[in-house]
Amino acid sequence: MGRSNRVRYSRWDGTQVGFEMDATDILSEITDDLLYHGDLNAALRRLMQDGFDGADGERLQGLREMLDELRRQRRETLESHDLGGVYDDIARELREVVEMDRDAIDELAREARDSGDARRQELTDAVAAERHASLDLLSPDLAGMVRDLQNHDFTSSEAREKFDELMDRLREQLMQQYVDQMSGAVENMTPEDMARMKDMFAELNHMLEQRQRGEEPDFDGFMERFGDFFPENPQNLDELLEIMAQRMAAAQAMLNSMTPEQRAQLQALSDQLLEDMDLRWQLDQLGQNLAQAFPDMNWNRRYDFSGDQPMNMADANQLLQQLGDIDQLENLLKGATNPGALAEVDLDRARQLLGDEAARSLEQMAELARRLEESGLVENKEGRLELTPRGIRQLGQNALDELFTKLDMDKAGQHEMPRIGTGHERDHSTKQYEFGDPFNLDIGRTVRNAIQRAGSGTPVRLTPEDFEIERTEHLVRSSTVLMIDLSLSMPMRGNFLPAKKVTMALHALITSRFPRDYLGLVGFARRAEELKPELLPEVSWDFDYGTNMHEAFMIARRLLARQTGTKQIIMITDGEPTAHVMGNGQVFFDYPTRPETRDATLRQVMLCTKDGITINTFMLDPNPYLTDFVEAMSRLNGGRAFFTTPEDLGDYVLVDFLQNKREMLRGRRAG
């Protein structure tokens, strides 16, 4: 039976199994990949390729694993079967028919001899000699042997019946080459069935010609008359034609896989058995029309069988269909650039080829993008998925949560300010309570939420989802610029992802916990530039050489000049300054560090110090050159230097930032 490559999906209603992962879980799975490469669509493609563990612990297979299994199946099939067996099987059965009739001829002659009737024996011997001669002169090729036996005067009625059965079976199998076992109409074909099939092919050709002329064919009328030929139930002419093209391309693949001699034998056999030339013409015409309409259907596909296991024609048909399904599924999986493309997979066929686990995995992965969109974390813009502001916040929260879970409870944690209230003033705005927030409950709004959720009446029952708390404003405001090194050495040494995670986490921390504080972002490599928070997930490293701290400090000073409160720069780097901006605006670069670059950078440090800006540096590679520079910078500025590793970077930055906030608040209260 032919198969369509389409499947319909319905909206998840909560009754289906296997959809335990919500959108935030999916985003968590790709957080590291997205932060490292800065490409949401590529991160989803790699998630599809590699697979992942669902929330219930169930493993979702990746496309790479499925493709490996399809290739293994194809390889084992080709290495174990021999397409030449198609003809060996037919030849063997024809030889059995011939031997059966020879035995019958000999038996007839023996009976005549035993009868004692000389005249009967004479006549029988003459007939036996003639019929033996007829069998001796059978053509050696299959088509010729079939033709000769059709004209042969069989002695054995059993041999004649077996030959007729073989011819009927061969006619059916040859028809399968063209129509891929179309429904029950192929089995036990009657002249009426053959005529109806011929009419169906003629009408298909007519509709194709109408389509080429720009006319609208009568698809509904065609399906009323011939719909039983198409158990796939195509919904329009395009689906119908694609089904037929798939069938005929599979039949063509068998011909392509044969040797020239084998193809010639099959053609001759087909001409001998399928005597309706009009049917043959309609089939050939349909094949040409479909090849023009679907040029990408791979009509030249062929398979190199190298095994020794022979196949009869029916087995060969089935095997070629399976190989075609493997090719089709493989091409679809290889070409799937986003999860939505997997909705085109025929899940029933995927289940037959790859098993239940793979089919469930494909079904779940096809839903990834939809669930991300419906959650509001991403949006589709001209065919590409992009993070929404909510998605960016969630990405930062993921990075922040990961870093906080690494901290011991006696460190900052998410309880960084246990004495909230002292030193704060009401902001006159509220927010939904989140774990770790100070429990300054707004009673009115909380009760209103409960009533809106459960309806009026008493008692009013509260749940954690109803809690709404008062925002507070810190009386002590700080302004921070985070300078992150984007030079090529960062990814080469494995420092880029931890640094970017810290950047996302610090942004999430300040915007959610200290909304009155300011955070500016500056990235620096050969050149430096301000980074916009909404574009932060896409930030990647620079493939050019150079570490331009000089220009980064200039931009940071400009950003902080517009702010109030305590000002600081947090710099994350793994290299000493090797570039600076000259008076003409051009960048000077050299390695190792030249004195003019070092001096220009330290002048900016002195200007920061004059402006009251503290510089705290987190070094990921404490080589002697960087250590000497940072120590000189600390002597000029008074800021601190931390020698850390990629694994501990987040702990150092967040703990230091929160401890500074505590000290600022304690100083404010003491004053």
Beta strands, then each sheet from edge to edge (+ up, - down):
strand 1: 52-53
strand 2: 59-60
strand 3: 81-82
strand 4: 309-310
strand 5: 378-381
strand 6: 384-387
strand 7: 424-432
strand 8: 468-474
strand 9: 478-485
strand 10: 518-524
strand 11: 528-530
strand 12: 566-573
strand 13: 579-581
strand 14: 587-589
strand 15: 613-619
strand 16: 641-643
sheet 1: 1+ 2-
sheet 2: 3+ 4+
sheet 3: 5+ 6-
sheet 4: 7+ 8-
sheet 5: 11+ 10- 9- 12- 15- 16-
sheet 6: 13+ 14-
end
